[in-house]
Amino acid sequence: KETQSPSLGKDRADTVIIGGGCVGVSLAYHLAKAGLKDVVLLEKSELTAGSTWHAAGLTTYFHPGINLKKIHSYSIKLYEKLEEETGQAVGFHQPGSIRIASTPTRVDEFKYQMTRAGWHPTEQYLITPEKVQELFPLLNMDMVLAGLYNPGDGHIDPYSLTMALAAGARKCGAQLNYPVQVTNLNSRSDGTWEVETPLGIIRAKRIVNTAGFWAREIGKMIGLQHPLIPVHHQYVVTSTIPEVKALKTELPVIRDLEGSYYLRQERDGLLFGPYESEEKMKLQDSWVTNGVPPGFGKELFESDLDRIMEHIEAAMEMVPVLKNADIINTIAGPITYSPDILPMVGPHQGVRNYWVAIGFGYGIIHAGGIGKYLSDWILEGEPPFDLIELDPNRYGKWTTTEYTAAKARESYGFNNIVGYPKEERFAGRPTERTSGLYDLLKSKCSMGFHAGWEQPHWFYKPEDETGYRPSFRRTNWFDPVGREYKQVMEKVGVIDLSPFGKFKVKGTDSVKLLDHLFANVVPKVGSTNISHMLTPRGKVYAELTVSQLYPGEFMLVTGSGSELHDLRWIEEEVTRGDYKVEIENMTDEMGVLGVAGPYARQILQKLTSEDLSDGSFKFLQSRHLKLSDIAVTAIRISYTGELGWELYHRKEDSVALYSAIMEAGQKEGIDNFGTYALNALRLEKGFRAWGAEMNCDTNPLEAGLEYFVKINKPADFTGKQALKQIKEKGLKRRLVYLTLETDNVDPEGNESVWHNGKVIGNTTSGSFSYSAQQSLAFAYVPTELSKVGQKLEVELLGKNYPATIIEEPLVLTEPTRMRLQRKGESPKI
């Protein structure tokens, strides 16, 4: 055990990292290795105190999230070479791991995961029961239908790993100081920080909170309530088991998903860790209300075998040699959970130069990759790839302590639940973030959860099978969504779009700011356009709808999940360029209704004296008007691609506005529609979605967004130079539009695309087309395979289905159809 005498060493640093668990030490290692001078890590007791030292140390390539696989993969590759690089043993074992399927639904889930593995470099196989038995001969094979096998998986000693990273960090010039407690944080007007400790103050350009279950305390110092809660996680270790001792090779780690536990070899015995149900599992909620007890570092909780008894019995059933084994050790320690079990990683909105890497339910496997990812982002000003699912700004003021506790219980209890497409989880809902229409609509539809909001996915009719019925195939919403699709195409539909992120930007520099932020031109007063914020490397950071309502006053609208993600980027640009503007986040105060379909104009016209005719209120125009005496900002735009308006109004007017529109549309047969139908409509029109067809992994040219990117506009917008280079070099891949010949299954996105027996790309999103009566998807493929008519295959649930690249869109948008009609051509619907 190493000891260190406390000292600060210096009074200035580029980056101060707060917390010396494996994640903080990994970040110090990566920043220093990349050449950043003045990296200081402060740890209040000793390295690995907290959750690191008692972790079971599992490492796996598997993750259902596409880009988190990259984090896992980097970690494992780093751990493989760390001993050689630092001279410190890390105790890394790689016997592989097998996830066990013991139900037919689980086999479907494995096939679903395999369709997402094809375009990743990590090895993963769906294996037969015979192969499972060969790899793990001690299993009760009566229960095994299949296995998902990752040969490179295993486990590592967390203490040794952290010490090796620490040695590497010091070698590259980082300072790791402990025991040094951070007692206060002061942000200065120039964006730098004063980090107060009992040994003095360090001035830092930025601070990174990697404080584990103390992360809340650090956040509170600057007025942030990080939604984190410590969970009691238990695992048990057995004495020597003769059958294990007799084996020639180490057993792979197994994860019995129905039994909800992991099990691995520990010397000549077994180590076994369960995840109890949400009713039985235990939270350390007193730490949330009263803070972590002073001095808690390398302590553990009281173990409670009764709580995990049913899992022990399931494990004995699956691995019969456990029945005669003695338990020699039970570990019960705190692990920090965020509401959705994913960590929070990156810069935090609303506080300059404050970064976080907190909330790690699986810190060991994430540590290496997150250290590298954050280090790249800090040094280069943009993330190396997209990890929106880890954005700390996915949470906001709506994330209360009660919500966090309810969600952490659910996430822990659901640790090994089947991961369906379009998954919904219901604990902690609704939050305070409900639209004005929630009470009116909640019993009429299946609600989805979007950044704290409830939003209708699809609506019930008396003959429907209601409720949430998850499936890997078409399920109870399939026909109702077709009905809503038809409603919008043939009559008129109303949708609650209140979860949109909505910002007002005004001030003397507003035009200059937006011209620099966006790749599109700034819209004129009374006009609206679709604009993209790009990163310096020319990736698509965000897509927003921009309207200039009055001279120099703009409304910016983004997707619900991107609200604070986009706001942070805009605020940072304002500070960097010292623009004279005011930004107001109107998301919670403002409701939005979408009205779309052939009769949209006819119905809205009944409610206003303003002229809504095509000549007077053109496509992509915006104006203030009154509908039934309610003030709205109306934009003639619709993500359905049909004739439609988005109506922005005060949230308290939502019910009155909705009721007036529904009343006015009785004769035309008006009805509701939800986001599932919206998705089918936008796909048929060839509309891209941020987070699917475009994100920080894609540039706008390969995503087919040239129309919105004005590369020759005078302003030097962020990413302009990079785009010119991308254009010059030529594209390696392109987004294409596919129809698929499937049966009872439709593409979702992230499936493997095949050609001539090889995986050559991936889908980004998909849906059933109710117009063409077949599946439709967007996909990225190499440029040479991107021509219309090209035959490909898309893998769905373990089967390759024929696919053909078609010309987009499948259905022309209403404005295009009108334009062609005026020219005397007959447009395709």
Secondary structure as UniProt FT lines:
FT   STRAND          12..18
FT   HELIX           22..33
FT   TURN            34..35
FT   STRAND          39..42
FT   TURN            47..54
FT   STRAND          58..59
FT   TURN            66..67
FT   HELIX           68..86
FT   STRAND          97..101
FT   HELIX           104..115
FT   TURN            116..119
FT   STRAND          125..127
FT   HELIX           129..135
FT   TURN            137..138
FT   HELIX           141..143
FT   STRAND          146..150
FT   TURN            151..152
FT   STRAND          154..155
FT   HELIX           158..171
FT   TURN            172..173
FT   STRAND          175..177
FT   STRAND          184..187
FT   TURN            189..190
FT   STRAND          193..197
FT   TURN            198..199
FT   STRAND          200..209
FT   HELIX           212..214
FT   HELIX           215..221
FT   TURN            222..223
FT   STRAND          229..238
FT   HELIX           242..245
FT   STRAND          253..256
FT   TURN            257..260
FT   STRAND          261..266
FT   TURN            267..268
FT   STRAND          269..274
FT   TURN            278..280
FT   HELIX           285..290
FT   TURN            294..295
FT   HELIX           305..308
FT   HELIX           309..318
FT   HELIX           320..324
FT   STRAND          327..337
FT   TURN            339..340
FT   STRAND          344..347
FT   TURN            349..350
FT   TURN            352..353
FT   STRAND          354..358
FT   TURN            361..362
FT   HELIX           363..380
FT   HELIX           388..390
FT   HELIX           392..394
FT   TURN            397..398
FT   HELIX           401..413
FT   TURN            414..416
FT   TURN            421..422
FT   TURN            427..428
FT   TURN            436..437
FT   HELIX           438..441
FT   TURN            442..444
FT   STRAND          445..450
FT   TURN            451..452
FT   STRAND          453..459
FT   TURN            462..463
FT   TURN            476..477
FT   HELIX           478..490
FT   STRAND          493..496
FT   TURN            498..499
FT   STRAND          501..506
FT   TURN            508..509
FT   HELIX           510..517
FT   STRAND          527..534
FT   TURN            536..537
FT   STRAND          540..550
FT   TURN            551..552
FT   STRAND          553..558
FT   HELIX           560..562
FT   HELIX           563..577
FT   STRAND          582..585
FT   TURN            587..589
FT   STRAND          590..596
FT   TURN            598..599
FT   HELIX           600..605
FT   TURN            606..607
FT   TURN            614..616
FT   TURN            619..620
FT   STRAND          621..627
FT   TURN            628..629
FT   STRAND          630..635
FT   TURN            639..640
FT   STRAND          644..650
FT   HELIX           651..653
FT   HELIX           654..664
FT   TURN            665..669
FT   STRAND          671..672
FT   HELIX           675..684
FT   TURN            685..686
FT   TURN            691..693
FT   TURN            696..697
FT   TURN            700..704
FT   HELIX           706..708
FT   TURN            711..712
FT   TURN            718..719
FT   HELIX           720..729
FT   STRAND          733..740
FT   STRAND          752..755
FT   TURN            756..757
FT   STRAND          758..769
FT   TURN            770..773
FT   STRAND          774..782
FT   HELIX           783..785
FT   TURN            788..789
FT   STRAND          791..796
FT   TURN            797..798
FT   STRAND          799..805
FT   HELIX           814..822
FT   TURN            823..824
//
